Amino acid sequence: MSAIDSLPPLRDVIASHELSARKSLGQNFLLDLNLTAKIARQAGDLSGCDVLEIGPGPGGLTRGLLSEGARHVLAIEKDPRCLPALAEIAVAYPGQLTVVEGDALEVDPLAHLTPPIRVAANLPYNVGTELLVRWLTPRDWPPFWESLTLMFQREVAERIVAQPGSKAYGRLALLAQWRADARIVLHLPPEAFTPPPKVSSAVVHLTALPEPRFPADAAVLNRVVAAGFNQRRKMLRASLKGVAPNIEDRLIAAGIKPTDRAEQVPLEGFCALAREVAKG
Ligand code: SAM
């Protein structure tokens, strides 16, 4: 296996800094630097970009991003035990790595980043979905990021890219696909990680669209989708009853059969319905 940089192998980094993985922090490390470089390549051309990385841990993906030419990486890590290992990477890539110790749910990364910005992370599973939802629901669109390249449990990845009619189709698919292109670019078995998690993982690459795929008010769309999928077994004329008066008429005006269930309705239909509901 060829080395991607002049730094020590990650097993040695983990041993010398005593970075035994902690379950409470969602620590499943990637130790194969060829694999982390491959994940970094899924994020596209990084040479003119700042990259936000959440949870660098011992720095496998960080090294992948830097060796693939990222202009600058901002890495936010909650576990202070990882900081000395990350400091060694910063020395090897002078001026290109900034590490902030803190909780990614609380740190505002924008103060440290210059556009264009891409996000790449092997996310801690306990905060991964929450971060994704935040990145997909900023006050203004387009968002601060051009793309998100994120590792998730495979089941979550499948919910992000799901199409109508499938069991995985729901709020996350609609939220992601309304304003981004989303696809799974890599599948990883549990053995790719140390320690191996119980389930398989997948990397999802999302590219922000300049504007939403179909017009709709974000809050109304969210309300309609939430009501539909909160009772996904029910017909929409029943599950959406409380959303607006005359819901059957509005469903028909949006081109949706009132007897359909939420999982049968494509994104375009939900957006049309949100516009009908917004008419008041
Ligand atoms: N990027 C490394 C890799 O690929 O080997 C580590 C990935 S590990 C799945 C998740 C990392 O996120 C851990 O280093 C953990 O300490 C860190 N982490 C967990 N919760 C966090 C949070 N709220 N904010 C920032 N980092 C967090």
Residues whose N, C-alpha, C, O or C-beta is under 5 A from the ligand:
A	BS01	SAM	L25 G26 Q27 N28 F29 L30 I54 G55 P56 G57 G60 L61 I76 E77 K78 D79 G102 D103 A104 L105 N122 L123 P124 V127
